[in-house]
Amino acid sequence: MTTNKPVIEIRYGKIRASIWANTTQNGLRHTVTLSRLYTANGEMKSTDSLWRDDIPLAIKALDEAHTWMYSQHTAPTSETEVKED
């Protein structure tokens, strides 16, 4: 099941990273979409094209999205390091 609304949106200026929850055979998974907001004819629109100056903000938004998504995992995976005391 994919929700119609993102579970969280991260905004830096006109850059938006939207995180979506998806139920799969392997359990709950999250995906992220990145967009740039703009106004055309008084109407708010979005595009996936970025200007040069949007890139640093996109990096920040994606980094924060990654941190949030990573924090949602409860069990270690092959990609996580397990530390033993």
C-alpha positions in Angstrom: 0.0 0.0 0.0 1.3 3.4 -0.9 -0.2 6.4 0.9 -1.6 9.4 -1.0 0.4 11.8 1.2 4.0 11.7 2.2 4.7 10.7 5.8 7.1 13.7 6.1 8.2 16.6 3.9 11.6 18.3 4.3 11.9 21.8 2.9 14.9 24.0 2.3 13.7 27.0 0.4 12.0 25.9 -2.8 13.5 22.4 -2.5 11.2 19.7 -1.1 12.1 16.1 -0.3 8.9 14.0 0.3 9.2 10.7 2.1 6.6 8.0 1.3 5.6 4.9 3.2 5.2 1.7 1.1 4.1 -1.7 2.3 5.9 -4.5 0.5 6.4 -8.2 0.8 9.5 -7.4 2.9 7.6 -5.0 5.2 7.4 -1.3 5.4 9.8 0.6 3.1 10.3 4.3 2.5 11.0 6.1 -0.7 11.9 9.7 -1.3 11.1 12.1 -4.1 12.8 15.4 -4.7 11.3 18.4 -6.3 11.7 22.2 -6.7 8.6 24.4 -6.1 7.9 27.4 -8.3 5.0 29.7 -9.1 3.6 30.0 -12.6 0.6 32.2 -13.4 -0.1 32.5 -9.6 -0.3 28.8 -9.2 2.2 26.7 -7.2 3.8 24.0 -9.3 6.7 21.6 -8.9 9.4 20.1 -11.1 12.2 17.6 -10.8 14.6 19.9 -12.6 17.1 21.8 -10.5 19.0 25.0 -11.1 22.7 25.2 -10.1 22.0 27.0 -6.9 19.4 24.4 -5.9 21.9 21.6 -5.7 23.3 22.5 -2.2 19.8 22.7 -0.8 18.9 19.4 -2.5 21.9 17.8 -0.9 20.8 19.0 2.6 17.2 17.8 2.1 18.3 14.4 0.9 20.8 14.0 3.7 18.0 14.8 6.2 15.7 12.4 4.4 18.3 9.7 4.6 18.8 10.3 8.3 15.1 10.1 9.0 14.6 7.0 6.8 17.6 5.3 8.4 16.2 6.0 11.9 13.0 4.2 11.0 14.7 0.8 10.7 14.4 -1.2 13.9 16.4 -4.3 13.0 20.0 -4.3 11.8 20.6 -5.1 8.2 23.6 -6.2 6.3 24.4 -2.5 5.7 24.4 -1.6 9.4 27.3 -2.2 11.6 26.6 -4.0 14.8 28.9 -3.2 17.7 29.5 -5.7 20.4 30.6 -4.7 23.9 
